[in-house]
Every structure is written in structure tokens, then in C-alpha cells.
Amino acid sequence: MLRSLRYVRWLTLLLSLAIELAVFWFSGPQYDPKASLLTNLASKAESATAWTWVGWVSFSLTWLWAELASWPFVNGRRFRGLLSPGEILLQDAGLHWLVLFRDLRTGKLNDGNEDELNDDLFPKSGERRSRTWYAVWLPIQLALLTVFFFVGWIAWLARLAPAKFSEWCDSAKTIIGAHLPSDFAPVLSLSDWLFSRLPIWLETFAEMAHTHSAQVFWWLIVVRAALYVAEVILTGVFGAGLLLRLCRWTLYLAALLALTATPLFDWVTPVYTFLPNNGPVAMAFFPLNIASMFLAVHIALWSSWRYGIVQVTKSRDAGLTIVGGILNFVKREFHLERIVETRIHQTLFERVLGVADLEIVEIGGARGDFFIKHISGPRKLDHTIKDAVQQRRDRSVTEE
């Protein structure tokens, strides 16, 4: 069964559906032991809370599978189990994210197939996209629209903040007046004055942000600059750091309130006031289960290909090690003592994106020059190779 990574796709989907079924069962209305199973399922199906939880769990699981797929290979983890005693990893690099996009477009599973990694990054004219491409990107596009919907929903809630804050201040005045004895008359007067003015100030600020947006944001920038200067001047003063941090976060909340109060978000009030319940819209994340079953496998294979410079601690000899694949494991090693030149091949577009092909030229070219194609961070790997080669030459000169 595990001879093909295609089965891992179905395993990922089944795990996601099992977790979401458990979330659906335990969220929403409580289980009624007197009712039948179908009655309980129907009760939960009528609950907006249950469907909302399922949608957001689908969104979270997509991130979880993507992180778990790449975690065993990043930050040199792939090489730690392969290094012999007395060897250290100087530098490692992986494939650029454009390779992941290419594999999703072609649908190829490059499990140990090093030749397929050298394919072109961009499609040829007339080349059709695979079903994997549509299975991944259509759910992601739907999820992006859903995220945009909830951004608007958060903006609508932020617009309601002044009115909700006013209600909270009225409740606070009532509670303080009921529980504070008459001996604390000055405190009562101060709290009454404060909780009466705060809602007015907040509503005035929101109105100014709506009518004079540019001026409000200009003053927010000025206040942020003043806080930065105060942080530099008051460094080391007891309690100043905490106070300035509170001021900084208050300023960020004010900026969020000002942004949502601008005419840019005037559309949210009629839209979200009209909708009776916005929670079940999160079920639009559910198709991400189809995307994650393909995406997790491709991310694992893409991140499994690593190129590392390994050095022997005692002799200071270094080599280039190439590892890749999951079920079909591949490992290749090249000694750097024969290298005379390295070349980086980049177009202007590839330079902007940080992807390149690294060509390694050996002495005499007997074995032929070889390429490391589509790597991310090529300059660091190139510099490490040159440093290792130079150290080897310097040591040879010293021994002579």
C-alpha cells in the first residue's frame, strides 16, 4: 500500500474528515441520550455553530498538513541523520517555491527522480495543466474569497465597537455606583466623569476618521514617531518600557478603528447587517480538504530535496551532498577538491525571485560539468563552496 505516495493523499483526506467529523459531533447542541442517533445528527446539522467549527478546522488542518509535510526536512534536519561522526553541515539549500508550483501544474511526484527536477519552471505554449493544479487552486481561491468575507466581517464588528463600548461603560458606571460606598464620593465622581466621556471620545475619533481620514492617519504616524523617540530616550527607566508598550498597542488599536471607520469600509454595514448569521460561511473552507490531500504530498517531496556542503572536522575536506525523495531515497556526493569554478545562471526575473542554476566546473571536465537547478539562495551555497575549496588549497600550500 505504501509503495506509492498517492495513497498518502487518501490517508491525509481520511484523517482530515475524521477530525472534522469529531468536531462536528462535539460542537453545537449537546448529545441527547434519549433521542436517536439520526435525531441528534439532525439537531447538530441545524446548528450554525457546528458548521462554523467544521469550516475553521478545515482551514486550520490545511496549514497543519503543510507545516508537518515540510518540517522533517527544513533547517538541516534532512542531513542530521545522514552525517557521520566527525562531519558538520556548513550550508544547505533547497528547491525554490517555483518548483513546487511547477510540480502542482504538471502533477508529477518527484520521489527520487532527479531528472524531473531539471524540467523547465514555466510551461511551454499549449501545455495543459494537470488535475492536481485545479484540485489545489480552486479550493484555495474559494478560501481566499472567504477570508476576504471575514475581513469585512471583522471591519463591521470594529465599526460597532464605539456603540458596544458605550454600553459597557454604562454597565461599569452602574456596577461601581451599586458596590462603592458613599465614603468614596470623589472616586464615584471621577468614574462617572470618565465612563461618560470615554464613549464620546471614541465616537468622535471614529467620526473624524470617516470625514478626515488623511489628517487622522497623519497624526497617528506622528504619535508613533514620538513613541519611538520616547523608547530611545527612556531606555532603562523602570516601568517606562511597559508603559510605552501599552501606549503602542493602544495606538495600533486606534489605527485599526480608524481604518475600519474610513469610507473604504462603508459597504460592510448594509452587507453584514442584512445577513442573519455569518458563521456558516466558514464552510466554504471545507473544499480545502481536497487541496490539502494533494498539497501535503507535493510539499513533502519539494522540501525533501536538499543540497548541503558537508565538511569533515578533522581533515577539513568538504563535499557537496544531494539528497531527495521520501520512499525512493536518493543520495549523491561530490568531493569539492576537483572544483575549479562555479557559475550562477540567472535571468533578471529569476534574480528578483531569488532562484538560480548553479554550475560546477571540475578539473579537466572529465566527468563533465553538472548543474544544481532551481535552487533557492544560490549565492550562499556558492560562497560556501568557494570558501571550502579555498581552505583546502590554503592547507595544501601550508603542508608543502
FIRO-954944 format. One line per field, with one value per residue (C-alpha): x, y, z; residue number from 1; residue in one letter. Coordinates in steps of 0.05 Angstrom, whole numbers, always signed. Layout:
xx = X; ...;
yy = Y; ...;
zz = Z; ...;
n = NUM; ...;
res = A; ...;
END
This chain:
xx = +0; +56; +95; +63; +56; -12; -40; -14; -62; -122; -94; -89; -161; -188; -152; -180; -251; -245; -222; -277; -330; -308; -310; -380; -404; -377; -395; -465; -522; -505; -519; -588; -583; -659; -662; -638; -572; -607; -645; -580; -547; -605; -602; -528; -539; -588; -535; -495; -441; -426; -416; -375; -327; -320; -303; -250; -220; -214; -176; -130; -116; -92; -39; -23; -12; +31; +75; +81; +99; +159; +181; +225; +269; +279; +335; +385; +341; +349; +425; +429; +412; +458; +522; +576; +613; +663; +622; +588; +539; +566; +508; +447; +396; +331; +290; +255; +180; +172; +190; +131; +85; +113; +101; +30; +19; +47; +22; +89; +111; +187; +202; +275; +271; +327; +319; +248; +275; +312; +248; +232; +199; +148; +100; +111; +60; -2; +17; -45; -49; -59; -120; -76; -69; -144; -155; -108; -121; -197; -208; -153; -186; -252; -217; -186; -256; -279; -221; -240; -311; -288; -241; -302; -339; -283; -286; -361; -350; -297; -347; -395; -341; -360; -433; -413; -361; -414; -459; -400; -385; -458; -455; -389; -419; -479; -436; -388; -446; -480; -419; -378; -398; -414; -348; -314; -352; -291; -279; -352; -349; -285; -310; -377; -340; -290; -341; -386; -331; -295; -352; -359; -284; -285; -346; -314; -250; -288; -327; -262; -231; -291; -292; -218; -182; -116; -108; -123; -72; -21; -28; -24; +42; +67; +47; +82; +146; +141; +134; +195; +236; +210; +231; +302; +306; +274; +313; +329; +280; +239; +168; +177; +182; +116; +80; +106; +87; +15; +14; +40; -14; -67; -43; -48; -120; -135; -105; -149; -211; -193; -181; -248; -283; -259; -307; -268; -309; -377; -402; -395; -454; -510; -479; -467; -529; -571; -541; -574; -514; -444; -414; -433; -397; -335; -358; -330; -263; -286; -261; -191; -192; -185; -129; -91; -91; -51; -13; +16; +49; +77; +104; +138; +172; +191; +223; +257; +307; +366; +435; +487; +561; +588; +657; +699; +721; +790; +815; +774; +755; +687; +637; +571; +516; +449; +392; +320; +258; +217; +201; +252; +311; +369; +437; +495; +562; +615; +684; +700; +775; +766; +725; +759; +700; +627; +578; +510; +460; +403; +357; +334; +266; +299; +345; +285; +253; +317; +322; +382; +420; +489; +540; +601; +663; +713; +786; +794; +719; +730; +665; +630; +604; +539; +483; +443; +380; +325; +355; +335; +390; +443; +494; +502; +514; +563; +602; +606; +633; +686; +706; +713; +754; +799; +810; +831; +881; +910; +921; +955; +1002; +1018; +1033; +1081;
yy = +0; +48; +35; +97; +166; +171; +131; +184; +232; +190; +180; +255; +264; +209; +239; +308; +281; +240; +301; +345; +292; +292; +368; +367; +317; +352; +423; +452; +424; +372; +299; +277; +205; +197; +214; +170; +179; +208; +258; +281; +288; +328; +373; +386; +397; +453; +487; +542; +533; +461; +480; +541; +498; +447; +503; +534; +466; +452; +517; +501; +429; +454; +496; +438; +387; +437; +450; +377; +358; +405; +401; +339; +370; +444; +475; +419; +365; +322; +319; +308; +235; +225; +256; +210; +224; +280; +313; +380; +415; +482; +504; +474; +499; +473; +480; +546; +551; +558; +484; +468; +509; +472; +404; +423; +446; +382; +335; +298; +265; +273; +219; +204; +224; +275; +284; +311; +366; +395; +408; +479; +522; +553; +516; +511; +541; +496; +454; +436; +439; +375; +357; +367; +441; +451; +407; +452; +522; +523; +508; +558; +613; +599; +602; +670; +697; +670; +703; +769; +759; +751; +811; +852; +819; +839; +910; +911; +889; +943; +995; +971; +979; +1051; +1032; +968; +1006; +1057; +1001; +972; +1040; +1047; +979; +997; +1061; +1021; +968; +1019; +1061; +1000; +970; +1030; +1062; +1136; +1149; +1144; +1202; +1230; +1162; +1158; +1226; +1211; +1143; +1175; +1230; +1182; +1130; +1185; +1218; +1156; +1135; +1206; +1210; +1143; +1162; +1230; +1195; +1147; +1206; +1243; +1182; +1178; +1251; +1270; +1204; +1233; +1280; +1225; +1177; +1233; +1246; +1171; +1169; +1229; +1197; +1132; +1170; +1205; +1138; +1112; +1173; +1162; +1089; +1110; +1165; +1125; +1061; +1030; +1073; +1029; +1018; +1061; +1001; +971; +1039; +1053; +983; +995; +1062; +1028; +975; +1026; +1065; +1002; +991; +1064; +1055; +993; +1030; +1090; +1045; +1009; +1076; +1105; +1108; +1049; +1003; +1036; +975; +928; +957; +941; +874; +845; +875; +840; +771; +737; +692; +698; +637; +581; +618; +585; +520; +549; +527; +454; +442; +456; +382; +364; +415; +391; +318; +338; +396; +358; +305; +356; +400; +339; +319; +390; +403; +335; +355; +388; +408; +412; +427; +375; +382; +331; +364; +330; +336; +397; +363; +383; +354; +370; +323; +318; +282; +276; +233; +201; +129; +127; +157; +187; +209; +235; +261; +303; +320; +394; +385; +377; +440; +498; +543; +555; +595; +622; +627; +676; +717; +785; +756; +698; +746; +784; +720; +691; +628; +606; +548; +534; +504; +469; +461; +406; +398; +376; +366; +291; +275; +333; +396; +388; +435; +445; +473; +517; +525; +578; +622; +603; +656; +628; +558; +585; +624; +564; +520; +572; +581; +505; +499; +557; +528; +463; +499; +541; +479; +444; +503; +503; +429; +437;
zz = +0; +18; -46; -76; -46; -78; -21; +27; -6; +14; +84; +92; +68; +114; +175; +159; +152; +216; +256; +226; +240; +313; +315; +283; +335; +397; +375; +371; +413; +465; +453; +477; +502; +498; +424; +367; +330; +269; +312; +345; +277; +251; +312; +301; +226; +243; +287; +254; +307; +285; +212; +232; +272; +215; +166; +210; +228; +153; +145; +204; +181; +114; +149; +195; +140; +101; +162; +181; +109; +107; +180; +175; +121; +135; +176; +162; +192; +130; +139; +214; +208; +149; +176; +201; +267; +255; +199; +202; +156; +133; +90; +58; +7; -21; -84; -98; -88; -163; -168; -122; -167; -228; -197; -179; -251; -281; -226; -223; -158; -160; -109; -123; -196; -202; -277; -269; -224; -283; -323; -342; -289; -335; -382; -456; -502; -507; -446; -406; -330; -292; -250; -188; -205; -206; -145; -106; -132; -139; -65; -47; -89; -55; +12; -6; -21; +46; +82; +48; +72; +145; +139; +122; +180; +228; +199; +212; +285; +292; +267; +321; +375; +396; +408; +445; +485; +505; +531; +570; +602; +624; +656; +690; +719; +746; +779; +811; +837; +867; +902; +922; +989; +995; +1031; +963; +933; +896; +864; +844; +812; +775; +749; +727; +691; +658; +635; +609; +568; +540; +494; +469; +454; +417; +375; +359; +338; +292; +260; +248; +216; +170; +149; +155; +144; +118; +177; +228; +199; +195; +269; +284; +247; +287; +353; +332; +317; +384; +419; +382; +406; +477; +475; +456; +509; +566; +555; +622; +662; +709; +685; +622; +576; +599; +596; +526; +503; +527; +491; +427; +428; +443; +383; +339; +362; +346; +277; +265; +288; +244; +183; +190; +201; +134; +74; +45; +90; +84; +46; +106; +145; +96; +76; +145; +176; +122; +135; +195; +211; +183; +217; +169; +113; +142; +109; +45; +74; +72; +0; +26; +47; -26; -35; +26; +5; -58; -28; +31; -13; -62; -6; +27; -38; -56; +12; +15; -39; -3; -26; +30; +39; +89; +119; +156; +221; +225; +154; +135; +69; +43; -5; -37; -17; -54; -20; -41; -43; +12; -6; -62; -27; -67; -42; -84; -60; -97; -70; -76; -85; -160; -168; -205; -218; -201; -243; -226; -283; -272; -314; -289; -270; -233; -196; -170; -145; -117; -159; -200; -231; -201; -250; -221; -265; -247; -264; -336; -343; -346; -310; -343; -310; -272; -253; -190; -219; -190; -121; -70; -41; -92; -71; +0; -27; -79; -26; +20; -37; -55; +18; +27; -36; -16; +53; +20; -25; +32; +73; +14; +6; +80; +81; +22;
n = 1; 2; 3; 4; 5; 6; 7; 8; 9; 10; 11; 12; 13; 14; 15; 16; 17; 18; 19; 20; 21; 22; 23; 24; 25; 26; 27; 28; 29; 30; 31; 32; 33; 34; 35; 36; 37; 38; 39; 40; 41; 42; 43; 44; 45; 46; 47; 48; 49; 50; 51; 52; 53; 54; 55; 56; 57; 58; 59; 60; 61; 62; 63; 64; 65; 66; 67; 68; 69; 70; 71; 72; 73; 74; 75; 76; 77; 78; 79; 80; 81; 82; 83; 84; 85; 86; 87; 88; 89; 90; 91; 92; 93; 94; 95; 96; 97; 98; 99; 100; 101; 102; 103; 104; 105; 106; 107; 108; 109; 110; 111; 112; 113; 114; 115; 116; 117; 118; 119; 120; 121; 122; 123; 124; 125; 126; 127; 128; 129; 130; 131; 132; 133; 134; 135; 136; 137; 138; 139; 140; 141; 142; 143; 144; 145; 146; 147; 148; 149; 150; 151; 152; 153; 154; 155; 156; 157; 158; 159; 160; 161; 162; 163; 164; 165; 166; 167; 168; 169; 170; 171; 172; 173; 174; 175; 176; 177; 178; 179; 180; 181; 182; 183; 184; 185; 186; 187; 188; 189; 190; 191; 192; 193; 194; 195; 196; 197; 198; 199; 200; 201; 202; 203; 204; 205; 206; 207; 208; 209; 210; 211; 212; 213; 214; 215; 216; 217; 218; 219; 220; 221; 222; 223; 224; 225; 226; 227; 228; 229; 230; 231; 232; 233; 234; 235; 236; 237; 238; 239; 240; 241; 242; 243; 244; 245; 246; 247; 248; 249; 250; 251; 252; 253; 254; 255; 256; 257; 258; 259; 260; 261; 262; 263; 264; 265; 266; 267; 268; 269; 270; 271; 272; 273; 274; 275; 276; 277; 278; 279; 280; 281; 282; 283; 284; 285; 286; 287; 288; 289; 290; 291; 292; 293; 294; 295; 296; 297; 298; 299; 300; 301; 302; 303; 304; 305; 306; 307; 308; 309; 310; 311; 312; 313; 314; 315; 316; 317; 318; 319; 320; 321; 322; 323; 324; 325; 326; 327; 328; 329; 330; 331; 332; 333; 334; 335; 336; 337; 338; 339; 340; 341; 342; 343; 344; 345; 346; 347; 348; 349; 350; 351; 352; 353; 354; 355; 356; 357; 358; 359; 360; 361; 362; 363; 364; 365; 366; 367; 368; 369; 370; 371; 372; 373; 374; 375; 376; 377; 378; 379; 380; 381; 382; 383; 384; 385; 386; 387; 388; 389; 390; 391; 392; 393; 394; 395; 396; 397; 398; 399; 400;
res = M; L; R; S; L; R; Y; V; R; W; L; T; L; L; L; S; L; A; I; E; L; A; V; F; W; F; S; G; P; Q; Y; D; P; K; A; S; L; L; T; N; L; A; S; K; A; E; S; A; T; A; W; T; W; V; G; W; V; S; F; S; L; T; W; L; W; A; E; L; A; S; W; P; F; V; N; G; R; R; F; R; G; L; L; S; P; G; E; I; L; L; Q; D; A; G; L; H; W; L; V; L; F; R; D; L; R; T; G; K; L; N; D; G; N; E; D; E; L; N; D; D; L; F; P; K; S; G; E; R; R; S; R; T; W; Y; A; V; W; L; P; I; Q; L; A; L; L; T; V; F; F; F; V; G; W; I; A; W; L; A; R; L; A; P; A; K; F; S; E; W; C; D; S; A; K; T; I; I; G; A; H; L; P; S; D; F; A; P; V; L; S; L; S; D; W; L; F; S; R; L; P; I; W; L; E; T; F; A; E; M; A; H; T; H; S; A; Q; V; F; W; W; L; I; V; V; R; A; A; L; Y; V; A; E; V; I; L; T; G; V; F; G; A; G; L; L; L; R; L; C; R; W; T; L; Y; L; A; A; L; L; A; L; T; A; T; P; L; F; D; W; V; T; P; V; Y; T; F; L; P; N; N; G; P; V; A; M; A; F; F; P; L; N; I; A; S; M; F; L; A; V; H; I; A; L; W; S; S; W; R; Y; G; I; V; Q; V; T; K; S; R; D; A; G; L; T; I; V; G; G; I; L; N; F; V; K; R; E; F; H; L; E; R; I; V; E; T; R; I; H; Q; T; L; F; E; R; V; L; G; V; A; D; L; E; I; V; E; I; G; G; A; R; G; D; F; F; I; K; H; I; S; G; P; R; K; L; D; H; T; I; K; D; A; V; Q; Q; R; R; D; R; S; V; T; E; E;
END
